[in-house]
Amino acid sequence: MDTITNKTFDEERALYGAKELLVKNCKFDGPADGESALKECRDITVDNCFFNLRYPFWHDRWLTIKGSEMTELCRAALWYSSEIDILGSRLHGIKALRECQKVNMSECDIISPEFGWSVHGLDMENCTAESEYFMMRSTNLNFLDVRMQGKYSFQYIEDSVFENCVFDTKDAFWHAKNVTIRNSVVKGEYLAWYSENLTFENCKISGTQPLCYCKNLKLVDCEMTDTDLCFERSEVEAVLTAEIASIKNPLSGHIYVPAVGEIIRDIEGAEGEVVIQEHKK
């Protein structure tokens, strides 16, 4: 593997098509304001580099990024690429990851609106994220110890698992399919409307009007605090561990809860059963 160290690049397509290359302690910045520095590359390792120019990693394969920074000006950093490892790096440009496959991320800090659209196969561990429309239309996500803040996250995702995460996010998981969330905290209004095959296990959920219009919704030993008008027109099987403010018109299934402030039934066909009983561990 060839090595490039301590260089600055600002020209267009500076390292276009490179193969089997280590790029270390380099800067992609300067007055020429060139784009697409590492486009169409194969088997590239980037270590402790600084990216202040647009579109650096498009159509790449076998890419490793370590200890590097992508600034606000580094727009759309990784698109149409596959087999990627991103370790201990900052991704701070809009649309930082899109249309990629087989991605591993750990110890990263993400500040990126519209991050992760149409990504298929992303393992993310011990990362933080601020974003809007985070991970939209992505599949096969496996998140562990991830903290995320922003609006409209995880919409239209499929076949994904989240564990030990904290999500502070409005309108999350809309139209999600085949998703499991375990041992996590989910805060935000209008959670997971129109979802299908969504399961929460040992989670803490808060925010108004959650989990409406859902199909095959399951909650196992979950705590729902500061939630009202829950489960409207949903097919639901739920075991809740604490009192809930109000439940409205569940279509079918059973909701086991220690106490409920109000049960609202004002439409025909809302036959979901609410069972008041002490929770047993």
C-alpha positions in Angstrom: 0.0 0.0 0.0 1.4 3.4 -1.0 1.3 6.2 1.6 0.7 10.0 1.2 1.4 12.0 4.4 1.3 15.7 5.4 0.0 17.0 2.1 -2.7 19.6 1.2 -5.0 19.1 -1.7 -7.5 21.6 -3.1 -7.7 20.7 -6.8 -10.6 18.9 -8.5 -10.6 15.1 -8.2 -7.2 15.3 -6.4 -6.8 11.5 -5.9 -9.4 10.3 -8.3 -9.4 6.5 -8.9 -6.6 5.8 -6.4 -6.2 2.2 -5.2 -4.4 0.6 -2.2 -3.5 3.9 -0.7 -3.0 5.2 2.9 -3.7 9.0 3.2 -2.4 10.2 6.6 -2.3 13.7 8.2 -3.5 15.4 5.0 -5.8 18.4 4.4 -8.4 18.7 1.6 -8.9 22.4 1.6 -7.7 25.5 -0.2 -8.5 28.3 -2.8 -9.0 26.0 -5.8 -12.1 24.7 -4.0 -12.0 21.4 -5.9 -14.6 18.6 -5.5 -14.6 14.8 -5.4 -11.1 14.3 -4.0 -11.3 10.5 -3.6 -14.0 9.6 -6.1 -14.0 6.1 -7.7 -11.3 4.7 -5.3 -10.7 1.2 -4.0 -9.0 0.0 -0.8 -8.3 3.4 0.7 -7.4 4.2 4.4 -7.8 7.8 5.5 -6.2 8.5 8.9 -6.3 11.9 10.8 -7.3 13.9 7.8 -9.3 17.2 7.4 -12.0 17.6 4.8 -13.3 21.1 4.0 -14.3 20.5 0.4 -17.4 18.8 -1.2 -18.2 15.2 -2.2 -14.9 13.5 -1.2 -16.0 9.9 -1.1 -18.3 8.9 -4.0 -18.4 5.5 -5.7 -15.7 4.1 -3.4 -15.3 0.6 -2.1 -13.3 -0.9 0.8 -12.9 2.5 2.5 -11.6 3.1 6.1 -11.8 6.6 7.7 -10.1 7.0 11.1 -9.8 10.0 13.4 -10.8 12.5 10.7 -12.9 15.6 10.4 -15.5 16.6 7.8 -16.6 20.2 8.3 -19.9 22.0 7.5 -18.5 22.7 4.0 -17.8 19.1 3.3 -21.3 18.4 1.8 -22.5 15.0 0.8 -19.3 13.3 1.9 -20.1 9.6 1.3 -22.5 8.6 -1.5 -22.8 5.5 -3.6 -20.1 3.7 -1.7 -19.8 0.3 0.0 -17.8 -1.7 2.6 -16.9 1.3 4.7 -15.5 1.7 8.3 -15.7 5.1 9.9 -14.0 5.2 13.3 -13.6 8.1 15.8 -14.5 10.8 13.2 -16.6 13.9 12.9 -19.2 14.2 10.1 -20.5 17.7 10.2 -21.6 18.4 6.6 -25.2 18.1 5.3 -26.2 14.7 3.7 -23.0 13.1 4.9 -24.0 9.5 4.2 -26.4 8.4 1.4 -27.1 5.5 -0.9 -24.3 3.4 0.7 -24.0 -0.3 1.7 -22.2 -2.3 4.4 -21.2 0.5 6.7 -19.7 0.3 10.2 -19.5 3.4 12.4 -18.1 3.7 15.9 -17.1 6.6 18.3 -18.3 9.1 15.7 -20.0 12.6 16.1 -22.6 13.4 13.5 -24.1 16.8 12.9 -25.7 16.4 9.5 -29.2 17.1 8.3 -30.7 14.4 6.0 -28.0 11.9 7.1 -28.2 8.3 6.1 -30.9 8.2 3.4 -31.3 4.9 1.6 -28.4 3.2 3.4 -28.6 -0.6 3.4 -26.6 -2.3 6.2 -25.3 0.1 8.8 -23.9 -1.0 12.2 -23.5 2.1 14.5 -22.0 1.9 18.0 -21.4 4.5 20.6 -22.1 7.5 18.4 -23.9 10.8 18.8 -26.0 12.4 16.1 -27.9 15.7 15.4 -30.0 15.5 12.3 -33.3 16.0 10.6 -34.8 13.2 8.5 -32.1 10.9 10.0 -31.8 7.5 8.2 -34.9 7.8 6.0 -35.7 4.8 3.8 -32.8 2.8 5.1 -32.7 -0.9 5.9 -30.8 -3.4 8.1 -29.7 -0.9 10.7 -28.1 -2.2 13.9 -27.5 0.5 16.5 -26.0 0.1 20.0 -25.4 2.9 22.5 -26.4 5.7 20.1 -27.7 9.1 21.2 -29.6 11.0 18.6 -31.4 14.4 18.6 -33.6 15.9 15.8 -36.9 15.7 14.0 -38.4 13.2 11.6 -35.9 10.3 12.2 -36.1 6.7 11.0 -39.0 7.2 8.7 -39.7 4.3 6.3 -36.9 2.2 7.7 -37.1 -1.6 7.6 -35.5 -4.7 9.2 -33.6 -2.9 12.0 -32.6 -3.3 15.7 -31.8 -0.6 18.2 -30.4 -1.3 21.7 -29.4 0.9 24.7 -30.1 4.0 22.7 -31.5 7.5 23.6 -33.6 9.2 20.9 -35.0 12.7 21.4 -36.9 13.0 18.2 -40.3 14.1 16.9 -42.2 12.1 14.3 -39.8 9.1 14.6 -40.3 5.7 13.0 -43.2 6.7 10.8 -44.0 3.9 8.3 -41.3 1.7 9.8 -41.5 -2.0 9.2 -40.0 -5.0 11.1 -38.1 -2.9 13.7 -37.2 -3.8 17.3 -36.1 -1.3 20.0 -34.7 -2.6 23.3 -33.6 -1.1 26.5 -33.9 2.4 25.1 -35.3 5.9 25.8 -37.5 7.4 23.1 -38.7 11.0 23.6 -40.9 12.9 21.1 -44.3 13.6 19.8 -46.3 11.4 17.4 -44.1 8.4 17.6 -44.2 5.7 15.0 -47.5 6.4 13.2 -48.4 3.9 10.4 -45.7 1.5 11.5 -45.9 -2.3 11.0 -44.3 -5.1 13.0 -42.8 -2.6 15.5 -41.6 -4.0 18.9 -40.5 -2.1 22.0 -38.9 -4.1 24.8 -38.0 -2.6 28.2 -38.2 1.0 26.9 -39.1 4.4 28.3 -41.4 6.3 26.0 -42.6 9.9 26.3 -44.5 12.4 24.2 -48.0 13.1 23.1 -50.1 10.9 20.8 -47.7 8.0 20.3 -48.2 4.8 18.4 -51.2 5.5 16.3 -52.5 3.7 13.2 -50.0 0.8 13.8 -50.2 -2.8 12.6 -48.9 -5.6 14.8 -47.5 -3.3 17.4 -45.9 -4.9 20.5 -44.7 -3.4 23.8 -43.0 -5.6 26.4 -42.5 -4.2 29.9 -42.4 -0.6 28.7 -42.9 2.7 30.7 -44.9 5.4 29.0 -44.7 8.7 30.8 -46.3 12.1 29.8 -48.0 10.2 27.0 -51.7 10.8 26.1 -54.1 9.8 23.3 -52.0 6.6 22.8 -52.7 3.7 20.4 -55.4 5.4 18.3 -56.6 3.0 15.6 -53.7 0.6 16.3 -53.5 -3.2 16.5 -51.6 -3.6 19.7 -50.4 -6.0 22.3 -48.8 -4.1 25.2 -47.6 -4.7 28.7 -46.9 -1.4 30.4 -45.2 -0.9 33.8 -46.6 2.4 34.9 -49.7 4.6 34.7 -50.5 6.1 31.4 -52.4 9.4 30.9 -54.9 8.3 28.2 -55.7 5.6 25.7 -57.8 6.4 22.6 -59.6 4.0 20.3 -57.3 1.0 20.0 -58.6 -1.2 17.2 -57.6 -4.6 18.5 -55.5 -6.5 20.9 -54.8 -6.0 24.6 -53.2 -3.3 26.7 -52.2 -4.3 30.2 -51.5 -1.3 32.4 -51.4 -0.6 36.2 -53.6 2.5 35.8 -54.9 4.8 33.1 -56.2 8.4 33.5 -58.8 8.1 30.7 -60.0 5.6 28.2 -61.6 7.3 25.1 -63.9 5.3 22.9 -65.8 7.4 20.4 -65.7 5.5 17.2 -67.2 2.1 16.1 -64.9 -0.8 15.8 -62.3 0.2 18.4 -62.3 -3.1 20.2 -58.9 -3.2 21.7 -59.1 -4.3 25.4 -57.6 -2.3 28.2 -56.8 -4.4 31.2 -56.0 -2.7 34.5 -53.7 -4.9 36.5 -50.6 -4.5 38.7 -47.4 -5.1 36.7 -45.5 -8.2 37.7 -41.8 -8.5 36.8 
